Amino acid sequence: MRIIKIAIVDDHQLFLDGISALLSKEKNMALLFSVNNALDALKKIKDDQPDLIISDISMPEMNGLEFIKIVKTEYPNIKILVLSMFQNLNSFEDIDGFLLKETDASVLIDTINEIVLHN
């Protein structure tokens, strides 16, 4: 079984905690790190590259769109799943998946597997 290495970037700690708890229950997923800003995420990616980054768009210091462009330029093999409140971003070219934050947990898990294992 392939273990999917995941990183989470979101400026809301409760959201980070919830997604981290959800992913910890999945046998084929390992959380590498969860951070509350994109700059910290870029530093951590240099040390340990995830298979997938779950990122928000609206964040302080560096927004998610800037972050995604840097990641896709420097690490083109890393997949990006955006979890956001903004409904109109699903056509952004550098992302591999898009879900609203109100999405059901099972849909999130299925989407992660689909993006990493079947794309």
C-alpha positions as a Markdown table, in Angstrom:
| # | Residue | x | y | z |
|---|---|---|---|---|
| 1 | Met | 0.0 | 0.0 | 0.0 |
| 2 | Arg | 1.3 | 3.4 | -1.0 |
| 3 | Ile | 1.4 | 6.0 | 1.8 |
| 4 | Ile | 0.3 | 9.5 | 0.7 |
| 5 | Lys | 2.5 | 12.2 | 2.3 |
| 6 | Ile | 0.3 | 15.3 | 3.0 |
| 7 | Ala | 1.0 | 18.8 | 4.1 |
| 8 | Ile | -1.7 | 21.3 | 5.2 |
| 9 | Val | -1.5 | 25.1 | 4.9 |
| 10 | Asp | -4.3 | 27.1 | 6.4 |
| 11 | Asp | -4.4 | 30.2 | 8.6 |
| 12 | His | -7.2 | 28.8 | 10.9 |
| 13 | Gln | -5.8 | 26.5 | 13.6 |
| 14 | Leu | -9.1 | 24.8 | 14.3 |
| 15 | Phe | -9.3 | 23.8 | 10.6 |
| 16 | Leu | -5.7 | 22.5 | 10.7 |
| 17 | Asp | -6.5 | 20.4 | 13.8 |
| 18 | Gly | -9.7 | 19.0 | 12.3 |
| 19 | Ile | -8.1 | 18.0 | 9.0 |
| 20 | Ser | -5.1 | 16.6 | 10.8 |
| 21 | Ala | -7.3 | 14.4 | 13.0 |
| 22 | Leu | -9.3 | 13.2 | 10.0 |
| 23 | Leu | -6.2 | 12.2 | 8.0 |
| 24 | Ser | -4.6 | 10.5 | 11.0 |
| 25 | Lys | -7.4 | 7.9 | 10.8 |
| 26 | Glu | -6.5 | 6.9 | 7.2 |
| 27 | Lys | -4.1 | 4.0 | 6.9 |
| 28 | Asn | -2.7 | 5.1 | 3.6 |
| 29 | Met | -2.1 | 8.8 | 4.6 |
| 30 | Ala | 0.7 | 10.4 | 6.6 |
| 31 | Leu | 0.7 | 14.0 | 7.7 |
| 32 | Leu | 4.1 | 15.5 | 7.2 |
| 33 | Phe | 3.2 | 18.9 | 8.6 |
| 34 | Ser | 0.5 | 21.4 | 9.1 |
| 35 | Val | 1.3 | 25.1 | 9.2 |
| 36 | Asn | -0.7 | 28.3 | 9.4 |
| 37 | Asn | 1.1 | 30.3 | 6.7 |
| 38 | Ala | 2.6 | 29.8 | 3.3 |
| 39 | Leu | 6.1 | 31.0 | 4.1 |
| 40 | Asp | 6.5 | 28.3 | 6.8 |
| 41 | Ala | 5.2 | 25.7 | 4.4 |
| 42 | Leu | 7.8 | 26.7 | 1.7 |
| 43 | Lys | 10.6 | 26.2 | 4.3 |
| 44 | Lys | 9.3 | 22.8 | 5.4 |
| 45 | Ile | 8.8 | 21.6 | 1.8 |
| 46 | Lys | 12.6 | 22.0 | 1.2 |
| 47 | Asp | 13.2 | 19.4 | 3.9 |
| 48 | Asp | 10.5 | 16.9 | 3.2 |
| 49 | Gln | 8.4 | 17.1 | 0.1 |
| 50 | Pro | 4.8 | 15.9 | 0.3 |
| 51 | Asp | 2.8 | 14.1 | -2.4 |
| 52 | Leu | -0.1 | 16.5 | -1.8 |
| 53 | Ile | -0.5 | 19.9 | -0.3 |
| 54 | Ile | -4.0 | 20.9 | 1.0 |
| 55 | Ser | -4.1 | 24.7 | 0.9 |
| 56 | Asp | -6.4 | 27.6 | 1.5 |
| 57 | Ile | -6.4 | 30.6 | -0.8 |
| 58 | Ser | -7.0 | 33.4 | 1.7 |
| 59 | Met | -4.0 | 33.6 | 4.1 |
| 60 | Pro | -1.9 | 36.4 | 5.6 |
| 61 | Glu | 1.6 | 37.3 | 4.4 |
| 62 | Met | 1.4 | 35.3 | 1.2 |
| 63 | Asn | -1.9 | 34.2 | -0.3 |
| 64 | Gly | -2.6 | 30.7 | -1.5 |
| 65 | Leu | -2.4 | 31.6 | -5.2 |
| 66 | Glu | 1.1 | 33.0 | -4.8 |
| 67 | Phe | 2.1 | 30.0 | -2.7 |
| 68 | Ile | 0.7 | 27.5 | -5.3 |
| 69 | Lys | 2.6 | 29.2 | -8.2 |
| 70 | Ile | 5.9 | 28.9 | -6.3 |
| 71 | Val | 5.3 | 25.3 | -5.3 |
| 72 | Lys | 4.3 | 24.3 | -8.9 |
| 73 | Thr | 7.4 | 26.1 | -10.3 |
| 74 | Glu | 9.9 | 24.7 | -7.8 |
| 75 | Tyr | 8.2 | 21.3 | -7.2 |
| 76 | Pro | 6.1 | 20.4 | -10.2 |
| 77 | Asn | 5.4 | 16.9 | -9.0 |
| 78 | Ile | 3.6 | 18.0 | -5.8 |
| 79 | Lys | -0.1 | 17.8 | -6.2 |
| 80 | Ile | -2.3 | 20.7 | -4.9 |
| 81 | Leu | -5.8 | 20.4 | -3.4 |
| 82 | Val | -7.4 | 23.7 | -2.6 |
| 83 | Leu | -9.9 | 23.7 | 0.2 |
| 84 | Ser | -11.6 | 27.1 | 0.3 |
| 85 | Met | -14.8 | 29.1 | 1.0 |
| 86 | Phe | -14.5 | 30.7 | -2.4 |
| 87 | Gln | -16.6 | 28.9 | -5.0 |
| 88 | Asn | -15.2 | 30.5 | -8.1 |
| 89 | Leu | -11.6 | 29.2 | -8.0 |
| 90 | Asn | -12.0 | 25.7 | -9.4 |
| 91 | Ser | -10.6 | 26.8 | -12.8 |
| 92 | Phe | -7.3 | 28.0 | -11.5 |
| 93 | Glu | -4.7 | 26.3 | -13.7 |
| 94 | Asp | -2.0 | 25.2 | -11.2 |
| 95 | Ile | -4.3 | 23.2 | -8.9 |
| 96 | Asp | -5.0 | 19.5 | -9.1 |
| 97 | Gly | -8.3 | 19.6 | -7.2 |
| 98 | Phe | -10.7 | 22.0 | -5.5 |
| 99 | Leu | -13.2 | 21.5 | -2.8 |
| 100 | Leu | -15.3 | 23.8 | -0.7 |
| 101 | Lys | -14.6 | 23.8 | 3.1 |
| 102 | Glu | -18.1 | 22.6 | 3.7 |
| 103 | Thr | -17.4 | 19.3 | 1.8 |
| 104 | Asp | -18.1 | 16.0 | 3.5 |
| 105 | Ala | -15.0 | 14.2 | 5.0 |
| 106 | Ser | -15.5 | 11.1 | 2.9 |
| 107 | Val | -15.4 | 13.3 | -0.3 |
| 108 | Leu | -12.2 | 14.8 | 0.9 |
| 109 | Ile | -10.6 | 11.4 | 1.4 |
| 110 | Asp | -11.8 | 10.1 | -1.9 |
| 111 | Thr | -10.5 | 13.3 | -3.7 |
| 112 | Ile | -7.0 | 13.0 | -2.1 |
| 113 | Asn | -6.8 | 9.3 | -3.2 |
| 114 | Glu | -8.0 | 10.2 | -6.7 |
| 115 | Ile | -5.5 | 13.1 | -7.1 |
| 116 | Val | -2.5 | 11.3 | -5.9 |
| 117 | Leu | -3.0 | 7.7 | -6.9 |
| 118 | His | -4.9 | 8.2 | -10.2 |
| 119 | Asn | -3.5 | 11.4 | -11.8 |
